Amino acid sequence: MSNATENPVAEAITPGAKRAGAGEYVFNFAAVNQIMGGPDYSPVFGGCVEGDRMIVALMRAPAGKIGDPHSHPNEQWIYVLEGHFEMRIDGQVHKVGPGGLIYIPANRIHQGGATPDADCVFFTCKDTSHGLHGIKYTGS
């Protein structure tokens, strides 16, 4: 059985994300690179750390800014910590506040962002099959 200390540190799948290395067990989201959650479709930004099988990020969505429709081949979880997140999926609009948990199935076109009253801070988690960034929906 192999362990992480036998493997060299791989590159992060998500450009700019922090890749967890052998012996690294604790991270400070404020100290890792701040990246865009979806550079060509979303205004959210924050710290992102990747392991072998999971990607986690602590993101801030600016007040009143909603990202463009997009999808990703990996499923996603979003846990709202501060503010309110507006989620649009399958013709439904959901407004989720602190303590609310959002599930986005793989390959489902969706969009979201902070309501106009305040920024929204959320924790998000995905598997490493694709990376943090999604694919902007162009209508085709």
C-alpha positions in Angstrom: 0.0 0.0 0.0 1.4 3.4 -1.0 1.1 6.6 0.9 1.3 10.3 0.0 5.0 10.7 1.2 6.1 8.3 -1.6 4.6 10.4 -4.4 6.0 13.7 -5.7 3.7 16.7 -5.4 1.6 16.9 -8.5 0.5 20.2 -10.2 -2.8 21.6 -9.2 -5.6 20.9 -11.7 -7.1 24.4 -11.1 -4.7 27.2 -12.3 -3.4 29.1 -9.3 -4.8 26.7 -6.7 -2.7 25.5 -3.8 -1.8 21.8 -4.2 -1.4 19.9 -0.9 2.0 18.4 -0.6 3.4 15.5 1.4 3.2 16.3 5.1 0.9 19.4 4.6 -2.2 19.0 6.7 -3.3 22.5 7.7 -4.0 25.5 5.4 -5.1 29.1 5.9 -7.5 30.1 3.1 -6.4 33.8 3.5 -2.7 32.8 2.9 -3.1 30.7 -0.2 -3.5 32.2 -3.7 -6.7 34.1 -4.2 -8.1 32.9 -7.5 -11.3 33.5 -9.6 -13.9 30.8 -9.1 -14.7 30.9 -12.8 -12.5 33.3 -14.7 -14.7 33.7 -17.8 -18.1 33.4 -16.2 -18.2 34.2 -12.5 -17.2 37.1 -10.2 -16.5 34.9 -7.2 -12.9 34.7 -5.8 -11.0 33.2 -2.9 -8.6 30.6 -1.7 -8.5 27.1 -3.2 -6.7 23.9 -2.0 -6.5 20.6 -3.9 -5.7 17.2 -2.6 -5.6 13.9 -4.5 -9.4 13.4 -4.7 -11.0 16.6 -3.4 -10.9 20.4 -4.2 -12.1 22.8 -1.5 -12.4 26.6 -1.7 -13.5 29.5 0.5 -15.1 32.0 -1.9 -16.5 35.5 -1.8 -19.3 36.5 -4.2 -19.6 40.3 -4.5 -23.0 41.8 -3.6 -25.4 41.8 -6.5 -23.2 39.9 -8.9 -24.5 36.8 -10.5 -22.3 34.6 -12.7 -23.1 33.5 -16.2 -24.7 30.1 -16.8 -22.2 27.3 -16.7 -21.7 23.6 -15.9 -18.9 21.2 -14.9 -18.4 17.5 -15.2 -17.9 17.1 -11.4 -20.7 17.6 -8.9 -20.4 20.5 -6.4 -21.5 21.4 -2.9 -21.8 25.0 -1.7 -22.2 25.8 2.0 -23.2 29.4 2.8 -21.4 31.0 5.7 -22.3 34.7 5.4 -24.8 36.7 3.3 -27.2 35.1 0.8 -26.5 33.1 -2.3 -29.0 33.1 -5.2 -28.9 29.9 -7.1 -30.6 29.3 -10.5 -31.0 25.7 -11.7 -33.6 23.8 -13.7 -35.8 26.9 -14.0 -35.9 27.4 -10.2 -34.4 30.2 -8.2 -33.3 29.5 -4.6 -32.1 32.1 -2.1 -29.9 30.4 0.5 -28.6 32.0 3.7 -26.1 31.1 6.3 -26.1 27.4 7.2 -27.8 26.5 3.9 -26.3 23.8 1.7 -26.6 23.6 -2.1 -26.0 20.5 -4.3 -25.3 20.9 -8.0 -25.2 17.6 -10.0 -22.5 17.1 -12.6 -23.1 18.5 -16.0 -26.2 20.6 -14.9 -26.3 24.1 -16.3 -26.7 26.6 -13.4 -25.7 30.1 -12.2 -25.4 31.8 -8.9 -24.1 34.7 -6.9 -24.7 37.1 -4.0 -28.0 38.9 -3.5 -27.8 42.7 -3.7 -27.8 43.3 0.1 -24.3 42.0 0.9 -21.4 39.9 -0.2 -21.8 36.2 0.2 -19.0 34.0 1.7 -19.3 30.3 1.0 -17.3 27.1 1.2 -17.4 24.8 -1.8 -16.2 21.3 -2.5 -15.8 19.3 -5.7 -14.0 16.1 -6.7 -10.7 16.4 -8.7 -12.1 14.8 -11.9 -12.2 18.2 -13.6 -10.9 21.1 -11.4 -12.7 24.0 -9.7 -13.5 25.9 -12.9 -16.6 25.1 -15.0 -17.5 25.6 -18.6 -19.4 28.7 -19.6 -22.7 27.9 -21.3 -23.0 29.5 -24.7 -26.4 28.3 -25.6 -25.4 25.6 -28.0 
